Amino acid sequence: MMLYAFASMDHKTLVIHASVVERQGKAYLFTAKSGTGKSTHSTLWLKHVPGCQLVNDDNPVLAVRDGQVYVYGSPWSGKTDCYRDIRFPIGGIARINQSPECRLVRQAPVLAFALLLPSCSGVKWDKHLYRAQCDAVTEVVSKVPIYELYCTPYREAAVVSSQGMGAWDGALDEAGFAVNRQSLKPAGVTLPPDPTL
């Protein structure tokens, strides 16, 4: 994976530590430190936001092509068997922070850069590659909305983030609930009981 990341940096391509879901032709990425809840948050979208699918659960590839930023499935999806040859334009990227209350805050480009860069696989010791990586991140944050998501591991987090990023208007199915029974789910994720249900 690291060899691919290094070899592709000169081509406006980044390998990022994130979990990715797709809805209505756009991808939504969730970044965070390991153990914070990226897979849990994707699982919440798959369970509570209609029409979602898992794209990658660990290390997708971002690339700037023809002025647009795309995310690609990759052979590096962690514990989840989700190695998919697909691509989607990106609708938003959210950095997850655990919090007792849910809120989504869109970030200005400078802070967005600081939030996104640490999630990308890269090298600081090679000035040329590091500059290429920083240039790619700069282009991504100029074209894609970047957010900070403060959230719980419950349904409300998926509602707040999906509506805030423009992925879902909150409409429910005939039963009054959003459930995706056919979605591939991240491996090893067990959601805690939601105290609000």
Residue frames as a rotation matrix with the C-alpha (Angstrom) as fourth column:
MET 1
0.569 0.822 0.000 0.00
0.822 -0.569 0.000 0.00
0.000 0.000 -1.000 0.00
MET 2
0.482 -0.438 -0.759 2.76
0.155 -0.810 0.566 2.45
-0.862 -0.391 -0.322 0.90
LEU 3
-0.623 -0.719 0.309 4.59
0.421 0.026 0.907 1.81
-0.660 0.695 0.286 -2.37
TYR 4
-0.123 0.683 0.720 1.39
0.964 -0.091 0.251 2.60
0.237 0.725 -0.647 -4.25
ALA 5
0.755 0.426 -0.499 0.88
0.579 -0.791 0.200 5.75
-0.309 -0.439 -0.843 -2.15
PHE 6
0.026 -0.837 -0.547 4.42
0.116 -0.541 0.833 6.97
-0.993 -0.085 0.083 -2.87
ALA 7
-0.718 -0.364 0.593 4.31
0.560 0.203 0.803 6.10
-0.413 0.909 0.058 -6.58
SER 8
-0.074 0.812 0.578 0.96
0.961 -0.097 0.260 7.81
0.267 0.575 -0.773 -7.14
MET 9
0.137 0.145 -0.980 1.52
0.688 -0.726 -0.011 11.10
-0.713 -0.672 -0.199 -5.29
ASP 10
-0.768 -0.502 -0.398 2.88
0.067 -0.681 0.729 12.84
-0.637 0.533 0.556 -8.38
HIS 11
-0.839 0.512 0.185 -0.45
0.292 0.137 0.947 12.09
0.459 0.848 -0.264 -10.08
LYS 12
-0.563 0.616 0.551 -2.73
-0.737 -0.675 0.001 13.97
0.373 -0.406 0.834 -7.63
THR 13
0.305 0.582 -0.754 -3.57
-0.131 0.810 0.572 10.69
0.943 -0.075 0.324 -5.93
LEU 14
-0.417 -0.357 0.836 -3.77
-0.849 -0.176 -0.499 9.99
0.325 -0.917 -0.230 -2.19
VAL 15
-0.228 0.358 -0.905 -4.30
0.384 0.888 0.255 6.88
0.895 -0.289 -0.340 -0.08
ILE 16
-0.371 0.206 0.905 -6.37
-0.679 -0.725 -0.113 7.94
0.633 -0.657 0.409 2.91
HIS 17
-0.931 0.102 -0.350 -7.25
0.310 0.726 -0.613 6.23
0.192 -0.680 -0.708 6.19
ALA 18
-0.610 0.793 0.004 -11.05
-0.772 -0.593 -0.229 6.42
-0.179 -0.142 0.974 6.04
SER 19
-0.596 0.596 0.539 -14.29
0.519 0.797 -0.308 4.50
-0.613 0.097 -0.784 5.83
VAL 20
-0.873 0.204 -0.442 -16.46
-0.446 -0.698 0.560 5.35
-0.194 0.686 0.701 2.81
VAL 21
-0.271 0.845 0.461 -20.15
0.543 0.530 -0.651 4.99
-0.794 0.074 -0.603 2.01
GLU 22
-0.996 0.040 0.075 -21.95
0.046 -0.485 0.873 5.92
0.071 0.874 0.481 -1.21
ARG 23
-0.200 0.979 -0.047 -25.45
0.580 0.079 -0.811 7.29
-0.790 -0.190 -0.584 -1.62
GLN 24
0.757 0.653 0.018 -27.09
0.358 -0.392 -0.847 8.43
-0.547 0.648 -0.531 -4.87
GLY 25
0.722 -0.482 0.496 -23.82
0.574 0.019 -0.818 8.47
0.385 0.876 0.291 -6.81
LYS 26
0.345 -0.649 0.678 -21.71
-0.501 -0.738 -0.452 10.43
0.794 -0.184 -0.580 -4.29
ALA 27
0.138 -0.423 -0.896 -19.24
0.631 0.734 -0.250 9.16
0.763 -0.531 0.368 -1.73
TYR 28
0.679 0.073 0.730 -18.94
-0.488 -0.698 0.524 10.32
0.548 -0.712 -0.438 1.87
LEU 29
0.009 -0.821 -0.571 -15.70
0.285 0.549 -0.785 9.68
0.958 -0.156 0.239 3.74
PHE 30
0.936 0.220 0.275 -15.18
-0.214 -0.266 0.940 9.43
0.280 -0.939 -0.202 7.49
THR 31
0.018 -0.986 -0.163 -11.68
0.115 0.164 -0.980 9.93
0.993 -0.002 0.116 8.85
ALA 32
0.796 0.104 0.597 -10.41
-0.553 -0.278 0.786 9.73
0.247 -0.955 -0.163 12.42
LYS 33
-0.383 -0.879 0.285 -7.70
-0.919 0.332 -0.212 8.20
0.092 -0.344 -0.935 14.54
SER 34
-0.497 0.146 -0.855 -7.88
-0.097 0.970 0.222 4.42
0.862 0.193 -0.468 14.79
GLY 35
-0.671 0.281 -0.686 -10.56
0.703 0.535 -0.469 3.30
0.235 -0.797 -0.556 17.22
THR 36
-0.935 0.299 -0.189 -12.56
-0.200 -0.888 -0.414 6.53
-0.292 -0.349 0.890 17.12
GLY 37
-0.200 0.936 0.290 -15.50
0.105 0.315 -0.943 5.16
-0.974 -0.158 -0.162 15.16
LYS 38
-0.606 -0.047 -0.794 -15.05
-0.729 -0.368 0.578 5.34
-0.319 0.929 0.189 11.37
SER 39
-0.898 0.257 -0.357 -16.46
0.023 0.838 0.545 1.86
0.440 0.481 -0.758 10.77
THR 40
-0.583 0.715 -0.386 -19.14
0.675 0.161 -0.720 2.40
-0.453 -0.681 -0.576 13.40
HIS 41
-0.333 0.461 -0.823 -20.25
-0.303 -0.878 -0.370 5.60
-0.893 0.126 0.432 11.67
SER 42
-0.743 0.060 -0.667 -20.37
-0.653 0.157 0.741 3.89
0.150 0.986 -0.077 8.27
THR 43
-0.854 0.447 -0.265 -22.43
0.472 0.881 -0.034 1.12
0.218 -0.154 -0.964 9.85
LEU 44
-0.428 0.715 -0.553 -24.85
0.329 -0.447 -0.832 3.75
-0.842 -0.538 -0.044 11.19
TRP 45
-0.437 0.254 -0.863 -25.29
-0.774 -0.594 0.217 5.15
-0.458 0.763 0.456 7.67
LEU 46
-0.857 0.070 -0.510 -25.83
-0.296 0.743 0.600 1.66
0.421 0.666 -0.617 6.26
LYS 47
-0.738 0.581 -0.344 -28.45
0.674 0.604 -0.425 0.94
-0.039 -0.545 -0.837 8.90
HIS 48
-0.136 0.717 -0.684 -30.27
0.637 -0.465 -0.614 4.29
-0.759 -0.519 -0.394 9.06
VAL 49
-0.201 0.037 -0.979 -29.75
-0.560 -0.824 0.084 6.18
-0.804 0.565 0.187 5.78
PRO 50
0.601 0.550 0.579 -31.62
0.070 0.686 -0.724 4.62
-0.796 0.476 0.374 2.84
GLY 51
0.997 -0.042 0.070 -29.79
0.072 0.055 -0.996 3.57
0.038 0.998 0.058 -0.31
CYS 52
0.438 -0.897 0.059 -26.21
-0.877 -0.412 0.246 3.44
-0.197 -0.159 -0.967 0.98
GLN 53
0.916 -0.300 -0.265 -23.45
0.221 0.931 -0.291 1.00
0.334 0.208 0.919 0.13
LEU 54
0.614 -0.785 -0.086 -20.00
-0.031 -0.133 0.991 0.50
-0.789 -0.605 -0.106 1.61
VAL 55
0.875 -0.387 -0.290 -17.19
-0.382 -0.184 -0.906 1.50
0.297 0.903 -0.309 -0.79
ASN 56
-0.024 -0.911 -0.413 -14.15
0.204 0.400 -0.894 0.83
0.979 -0.106 0.177 1.42
ASP 57
0.883 0.448 -0.139 -13.60
0.189 -0.069 0.979 0.50
0.429 -0.891 -0.146 5.16
ASP 58
0.600 -0.690 -0.404 -9.95
0.615 0.076 0.785 1.37
-0.511 -0.719 0.470 5.69
ASN 59
-0.283 -0.821 -0.495 -7.76
0.114 -0.541 0.833 2.79
-0.952 0.179 0.247 2.90
PRO 60
0.676 0.518 0.524 -9.56
0.604 0.016 -0.797 4.07
-0.421 0.855 -0.302 -0.18
VAL 61
-0.514 -0.820 0.250 -7.79
0.799 -0.353 0.487 6.06
-0.311 0.450 0.837 -2.88
LEU 62
0.552 0.591 -0.588 -8.60
0.288 -0.797 -0.531 9.72
-0.782 0.124 -0.610 -3.66
ALA 63
-0.480 -0.710 0.515 -7.68
0.780 -0.078 0.621 11.18
-0.401 0.700 0.591 -7.03
VAL 64
0.083 0.415 -0.906 -8.18
-0.198 -0.884 -0.423 14.51
-0.977 0.214 0.009 -8.76
ARG 65
-0.622 -0.191 0.759 -9.24
0.636 0.441 0.633 13.84
-0.456 0.877 -0.153 -12.35
ASP 66
-0.467 0.409 0.784 -10.50
0.667 -0.419 0.616 16.41
0.581 0.810 -0.077 -14.85
GLY 67
-0.640 0.110 0.760 -11.06
-0.310 -0.942 -0.125 18.97
0.703 -0.316 0.637 -12.11
GLN 68
0.486 0.833 0.266 -13.13
-0.658 0.148 0.738 16.67
0.575 -0.534 0.620 -9.89
VAL 69
-0.559 -0.656 0.507 -12.19
-0.827 0.391 -0.404 14.62
0.067 -0.645 -0.761 -6.82
TYR 70
0.401 0.631 -0.665 -13.08
-0.554 0.744 0.372 10.92
0.729 0.219 0.648 -6.87
VAL 71
-0.108 -0.400 0.910 -12.75
-0.879 0.467 0.101 8.13
-0.465 -0.788 -0.402 -4.34
TYR 72
0.043 -0.001 -0.999 -11.90
-0.702 0.712 -0.031 4.63
0.711 0.702 0.030 -5.51
GLY 73
0.950 0.144 0.277 -12.30
-0.288 0.747 0.600 1.28
-0.120 -0.649 0.751 -3.82
SER 74
0.097 -0.978 -0.184 -8.94
-0.927 -0.021 -0.374 -0.34
0.362 0.207 -0.909 -3.17
PRO 75
0.185 -0.099 -0.978 -7.38
0.028 0.995 -0.096 -3.68
0.982 -0.009 0.187 -2.26
TRP 76
-0.813 -0.523 -0.258 -6.83
0.306 -0.007 -0.952 -2.28
0.496 -0.852 0.165 1.27
SER 77
-0.012 0.907 0.420 -10.07
-0.357 -0.396 0.846 -2.43
0.934 -0.140 0.329 3.21
GLY 78
-0.403 -0.222 0.888 -8.85
-0.906 -0.045 -0.422 -3.61
0.134 -0.974 -0.183 6.62
LYS 79
-0.811 0.117 0.573 -10.84
-0.201 0.864 -0.461 -6.40
-0.549 -0.489 -0.678 8.27
THR 80
0.198 0.977 -0.075 -13.82
-0.338 -0.004 -0.941 -5.89
-0.920 0.212 0.330 5.97
ASP 81
-0.473 -0.272 0.838 -14.09
0.593 0.605 0.531 -7.96
-0.652 0.748 -0.125 2.82
CYS 82
0.684 0.683 -0.258 -14.82
0.342 -0.612 -0.713 -4.92
-0.645 0.399 -0.652 0.66
TYR 83
-0.460 -0.880 -0.120 -12.32
0.147 -0.209 0.967 -4.89
-0.876 0.427 0.226 -2.21
ARG 84
0.428 0.824 0.371 -14.33
0.614 0.035 -0.788 -3.15
-0.663 0.565 -0.491 -4.91
ASP 85
-0.711 -0.611 0.347 -13.31
0.642 -0.365 0.674 -1.75
-0.285 0.703 0.652 -8.27
ILE 86
0.365 0.869 0.335 -15.63
0.907 -0.412 0.082 1.29
0.209 0.274 -0.939 -8.17
ARG 87
-0.817 -0.565 -0.110 -15.32
0.576 -0.794 -0.196 5.06
0.024 -0.223 0.974 -8.10
PHE 88
0.383 0.923 0.031 -17.57
0.908 -0.382 0.171 7.94
0.170 -0.037 -0.985 -7.10
PRO 89
-0.193 -0.350 0.917 -17.27
0.100 -0.936 -0.337 11.71
0.976 0.027 0.216 -6.91
ILE 90
-0.647 -0.148 -0.748 -16.94
0.730 0.164 -0.663 12.86
0.220 -0.975 0.002 -3.32
GLY 91
0.292 0.850 0.440 -19.86
0.476 -0.528 0.704 14.63
0.830 0.004 -0.558 -1.64
GLY 92
0.604 -0.131 0.786 -18.03
-0.618 -0.700 0.358 15.37
0.503 -0.702 -0.504 1.62
ILE 93
-0.133 -0.691 -0.711 -15.36
0.355 0.636 -0.685 14.30
0.925 -0.343 0.161 4.08
ALA 94
0.679 0.392 0.620 -15.94
-0.435 -0.465 0.771 14.35
0.591 -0.794 -0.145 7.85
ARG 95
-0.547 -0.815 -0.194 -13.35
-0.151 0.324 -0.934 13.97
0.824 -0.481 -0.300 10.58
ILE 96
0.460 0.801 -0.383 -15.03
0.169 0.345 0.923 12.14
0.872 -0.489 0.023 13.47
ASN 97
-0.726 -0.534 0.433 -14.69
-0.355 -0.249 -0.901 13.15
0.589 -0.808 -0.009 17.11
GLN 98
-0.312 0.626 -0.715 -16.46
0.750 0.624 0.219 11.29
0.583 -0.467 -0.664 19.90
SER 99
-0.887 0.128 0.444 -18.87
-0.301 -0.889 -0.345 13.56
0.350 -0.440 0.827 21.76
PRO 100
-0.754 0.657 0.003 -22.00
0.392 0.454 -0.800 13.27
-0.527 -0.602 -0.600 23.93
GLU 101
0.318 0.845 -0.429 -23.88
0.007 -0.455 -0.891 15.48
-0.948 0.280 -0.150 21.44
CYS 102
-0.067 -0.275 0.959 -24.01
0.906 0.386 0.174 15.38
-0.418 0.880 0.224 17.65
ARG 103
0.695 0.259 -0.671 -23.09
-0.078 -0.900 -0.428 18.33
-0.715 0.350 -0.605 15.47
LEU 104
0.271 -0.542 0.795 -21.43
0.942 0.320 -0.103 18.85
-0.198 0.777 0.598 12.10
VAL 105
0.560 -0.183 -0.808 -19.20
-0.007 -0.976 0.216 21.86
-0.828 -0.115 -0.548 11.41
ARG 106
0.805 -0.312 0.505 -17.94
0.559 0.113 -0.821 22.76
0.199 0.943 0.265 7.93
GLN 107
0.325 -0.801 -0.503 -14.31
0.555 -0.269 0.787 23.85
-0.766 -0.535 0.357 7.99
ALA 108
0.784 -0.208 -0.584 -12.53
-0.494 -0.780 -0.385 26.65
-0.375 0.591 -0.714 6.17
PRO 109
0.830 -0.403 -0.386 -9.80
-0.152 0.503 -0.851 25.52
0.537 0.765 0.356 3.74
VAL 110
-0.114 -0.951 0.288 -6.82
-0.708 -0.126 -0.695 26.07
0.697 -0.283 -0.659 6.07
LEU 111
-0.215 0.105 0.971 -8.33
-0.873 0.426 -0.239 24.03
-0.439 -0.899 0.000 8.90
ALA 112
0.844 0.537 0.001 -9.67
-0.461 0.725 -0.512 21.51
-0.275 0.432 0.859 6.37
PHE 113
0.416 -0.794 -0.444 -6.11
-0.454 0.242 -0.857 21.00
0.788 0.558 -0.260 5.11
ALA 114
-0.485 -0.636 0.600 -4.89
-0.816 0.083 -0.572 20.44
0.314 -0.767 -0.559 8.68
LEU 115
0.166 0.633 0.756 -7.69
-0.773 0.560 -0.299 17.91
-0.612 -0.535 0.583 9.29
LEU 116
0.923 0.322 -0.209 -7.15
-0.373 0.629 -0.682 15.95
-0.088 0.708 0.701 6.07
LEU 117
0.287 -0.897 -0.338 -3.35
-0.761 0.000 -0.648 15.76
0.581 0.443 -0.682 5.72
PRO 118
-0.433 -0.538 0.724 -2.72
-0.875 0.443 -0.194 13.50
-0.216 -0.717 -0.662 8.76
SER 119
0.370 0.660 0.654 -5.20
-0.410 0.748 -0.522 10.93
-0.833 -0.075 0.548 7.38
CYS 120
0.867 -0.075 -0.492 -3.20
-0.475 0.170 -0.863 10.54
0.149 0.982 0.112 4.14
SER 121
0.669 -0.707 0.230 -0.41
0.550 0.679 0.487 7.99
-0.500 -0.199 0.843 3.72
GLY 122
0.908 -0.338 0.247 2.73
-0.032 -0.645 -0.764 9.91
0.418 0.685 -0.596 2.90
VAL 123
0.254 -0.914 -0.315 6.34
0.960 0.279 -0.036 10.76
0.121 -0.293 0.948 3.45
LYS 124
0.971 0.044 -0.234 7.73
0.102 -0.965 0.241 13.90
-0.216 -0.258 -0.942 5.03
TRP 125
0.258 -0.965 -0.040 11.38
0.133 -0.006 0.991 13.03
-0.957 -0.261 0.127 4.46
ASP 126
-0.479 -0.349 0.806 11.14
0.839 0.087 0.537 13.24
-0.258 0.933 0.252 0.66
LYS 127
-0.573 0.213 -0.791 10.54
0.017 -0.962 -0.271 16.91
-0.819 -0.169 0.548 -0.13
HIS 128
-0.882 0.226 -0.414 9.34
-0.454 -0.170 0.874 16.27
0.127 0.959 0.253 -3.67
LEU 129
-0.588 0.686 -0.429 6.76
0.464 0.720 0.516 13.65
0.663 0.104 -0.741 -2.65
TYR 130
-0.446 0.418 -0.792 5.66
0.796 -0.219 -0.564 15.63
-0.409 -0.882 -0.235 0.41
ARG 131
-0.748 0.162 -0.644 5.10
-0.311 -0.942 0.124 18.71
-0.587 0.292 0.755 -1.79
ALA 132
-0.797 0.475 -0.373 3.08
-0.255 0.296 0.921 16.58
0.548 0.828 -0.115 -4.25
GLN 133
-0.480 0.624 -0.617 1.01
0.817 0.574 -0.055 15.22
0.320 -0.530 -0.785 -1.37
CYS 134
-0.503 0.258 -0.825 0.39
0.457 -0.731 -0.507 18.71
-0.734 -0.632 0.250 0.04
ASP 135
-0.859 0.191 -0.475 -0.57
-0.481 -0.617 0.622 19.97
-0.174 0.763 0.622 -3.43
ALA 136
-0.669 0.640 -0.378 -3.07
0.187 0.637 0.747 17.13
0.719 0.430 -0.547 -3.83
VAL 137
-0.381 0.526 -0.760 -4.57
0.917 0.112 -0.382 17.77
-0.116 -0.843 -0.525 -0.37
THR 138
-0.719 0.077 -0.690 -4.81
0.004 -0.993 -0.114 21.49
-0.695 -0.085 0.714 -1.20
GLU 139
-0.837 0.416 -0.356 -6.72
-0.443 -0.135 0.886 20.68
0.321 0.899 0.297 -4.37
VAL 140
-0.531 0.662 -0.529 -9.04
0.633 0.725 0.271 18.27
0.563 -0.191 -0.804 -2.54
VAL 141
-0.376 0.405 -0.834 -9.95
0.795 -0.322 -0.515 20.84
-0.476 -0.856 -0.201 0.14
SER 142
-0.810 0.096 -0.579 -10.58
-0.286 -0.926 0.247 23.47
-0.512 0.366 0.777 -2.55
LYS 143
-0.685 0.510 -0.520 -13.11
-0.524 0.151 0.838 21.19
0.506 0.847 0.164 -4.29
VAL 144
-0.181 0.574 -0.799 -14.71
0.411 0.782 0.469 19.07
0.893 -0.244 -0.377 -1.54
PRO 145
0.391 0.351 0.851 -16.52
-0.608 -0.595 0.525 20.19
0.691 -0.723 -0.019 1.62
ILE 146
-0.441 -0.590 -0.676 -14.59
0.284 0.623 -0.729 19.12
0.852 -0.513 -0.107 4.73
TYR 147
0.465 0.717 0.519 -16.34
-0.408 -0.347 0.844 18.84
0.786 -0.605 0.132 8.09
GLU 148
-0.883 -0.457 0.103 -15.69
-0.311 0.407 -0.859 18.03
0.351 -0.791 -0.502 11.70
LEU 149
0.152 0.935 -0.320 -18.30
-0.258 0.350 0.900 15.68
0.954 -0.054 0.295 13.09
TYR 150
-0.801 -0.222 0.556 -18.84
-0.586 0.098 -0.805 15.52
0.124 -0.970 -0.209 16.83
CYS 151
0.055 0.879 -0.473 -20.98
-0.740 0.354 0.572 12.48
0.670 0.318 0.671 17.49
THR 152
0.007 0.130 0.991 -22.24
-0.784 0.616 -0.075 9.54
-0.620 -0.777 0.107 19.50
PRO 153
-0.946 -0.319 -0.049 -22.36
-0.283 0.747 0.602 5.94
-0.156 0.584 -0.797 18.20
TYR 154
-0.376 0.898 0.229 -26.13
0.384 0.376 -0.844 6.17
-0.844 -0.229 -0.486 17.70
ARG 155
0.054 0.550 0.834 -28.66
0.984 0.112 -0.137 6.79
-0.169 0.828 -0.535 14.91
GLU 156
0.819 0.310 -0.482 -28.69
0.306 -0.948 -0.090 10.55
-0.485 -0.074 -0.871 15.53
ALA 157
-0.077 -0.942 -0.327 -25.06
-0.102 -0.319 0.942 10.75
-0.992 0.106 -0.072 14.35
ALA 158
-0.639 -0.108 0.762 -25.97
0.670 0.409 0.620 9.29
-0.379 0.906 -0.189 10.95
VAL 159
0.432 0.867 0.246 -28.96
0.898 -0.390 -0.204 11.61
-0.081 0.309 -0.948 10.64
VAL 160
0.668 -0.218 -0.712 -26.95
0.070 -0.934 0.351 14.73
-0.741 -0.284 -0.608 11.56
SER 161
-0.365 -0.922 -0.130 -24.02
-0.084 -0.106 0.991 13.91
-0.927 0.372 -0.039 9.25
SER 162
-0.535 0.174 0.827 -26.05
0.792 0.444 0.419 12.67
-0.294 0.879 -0.376 6.26
GLN 163
0.596 0.790 0.142 -28.41
0.799 -0.565 -0.206 15.64
-0.082 0.236 -0.968 6.34
GLY 164
0.593 -0.417 -0.689 -25.63
0.015 -0.849 0.528 18.14
-0.805 -0.323 -0.497 7.08
MET 165
-0.539 -0.842 0.005 -23.53
-0.042 0.033 0.999 16.92
-0.841 0.538 -0.053 4.16
GLY 166
-0.147 0.585 -0.798 -26.54
-0.885 -0.437 -0.158 16.97
-0.441 0.683 0.582 1.83
ALA 167
-0.933 -0.276 -0.229 -26.67
-0.350 0.840 0.415 13.21
0.078 0.468 -0.880 1.33
TRP 168
-0.580 0.758 -0.299 -30.19
0.718 0.649 0.252 12.65
0.385 -0.068 -0.920 2.69
ASP 169
-0.507 0.475 0.719 -33.25
-0.308 -0.879 0.364 14.78
0.805 -0.037 0.592 3.34
GLY 170
-0.845 0.111 0.522 -34.42
-0.503 0.161 -0.849 12.58
-0.178 -0.981 -0.081 6.22
ALA 171
0.105 0.931 -0.349 -37.33
-0.967 0.177 0.183 10.97
0.232 0.318 0.919 4.36
LEU 172
-0.556 -0.228 0.799 -38.21
-0.570 0.804 -0.167 7.53
-0.605 -0.549 -0.577 5.71
ASP 173
-0.928 0.236 -0.289 -39.71
-0.074 0.644 0.762 4.43
0.366 0.728 -0.580 4.12
GLU 174
-0.093 0.995 -0.025 -43.34
-0.254 0.000 0.967 3.32
0.963 0.097 0.253 4.47
ALA 175
0.310 0.171 -0.935 -42.59
0.714 0.608 0.348 1.78
0.628 -0.775 0.066 7.86
GLY 176
0.949 0.078 0.307 -41.20
-0.091 -0.861 0.500 5.08
0.303 -0.502 -0.810 9.11
PHE 177
0.567 -0.808 0.160 -37.60
-0.158 0.085 0.984 3.89
-0.808 -0.584 -0.079 9.27
ALA 178
0.576 -0.479 -0.663 -34.54
-0.791 -0.123 -0.599 3.77
0.205 0.869 -0.449 7.04
VAL 179
0.336 -0.466 0.818 -32.99
-0.329 0.756 0.566 0.31
-0.882 -0.460 0.101 6.80
ASN 180
0.241 -0.361 -0.901 -30.61
-0.951 0.099 -0.294 -1.11
0.195 0.927 -0.319 4.21
ARG 181
0.695 0.129 0.707 -30.88
-0.438 0.856 0.275 -4.88
-0.570 -0.500 0.652 4.54
GLN 182
0.928 -0.275 0.251 -28.66
0.372 0.664 -0.648 -5.72
0.012 0.695 0.719 1.56
SER 183
0.713 -0.675 0.188 -25.67
-0.569 -0.715 -0.406 -3.46
0.409 0.183 -0.894 2.34
LEU 184
0.244 -0.777 -0.581 -22.23
0.550 0.604 -0.577 -4.92
0.799 -0.179 0.574 2.94
LYS 185
0.954 0.144 0.263 -21.31
-0.132 -0.585 0.800 -3.97
0.269 -0.799 -0.539 6.51
PRO 186
0.065 -0.977 0.204 -17.90
-0.773 -0.178 -0.609 -3.32
0.631 -0.118 -0.767 8.07
ALA 187
0.146 -0.097 -0.984 -16.49
0.267 0.962 -0.055 -6.38
0.953 -0.254 0.167 9.82
GLY 188
-0.441 -0.435 -0.785 -16.49
0.783 0.242 -0.573 -6.61
0.439 -0.867 0.234 13.59
VAL 189
-0.860 0.177 0.478 -18.79
-0.290 -0.941 -0.175 -3.64
0.419 -0.289 0.861 14.23
THR 190
-0.290 0.805 -0.517 -21.44
0.876 0.441 0.194 -4.12
0.385 -0.397 -0.833 16.88
LEU 191
-0.345 0.222 0.912 -23.52
-0.096 -0.975 0.201 -1.04
0.934 -0.018 0.358 17.55
PRO 192
-0.981 0.048 -0.186 -24.30
0.190 0.105 -0.976 -0.27
-0.027 -0.993 -0.112 21.20
PRO 193
-0.127 0.992 -0.023 -27.98
0.992 0.127 0.004 -0.09
0.007 -0.023 -1.000 22.22
ASP 194
-0.636 -0.016 0.772 -29.36
0.246 -0.952 0.183 3.34
0.731 0.307 0.609 21.33
PRO 195
-0.796 0.308 -0.521 -30.79
0.540 -0.027 -0.841 4.92
-0.273 -0.951 -0.145 24.51
THR 196
-0.721 0.532 -0.444 -33.12
-0.530 -0.836 -0.141 7.12
-0.446 0.134 0.885 22.43
LEU 197
-0.497 0.543 -0.677 -34.99
-0.570 0.384 0.727 4.18
0.654 0.747 0.119 20.83
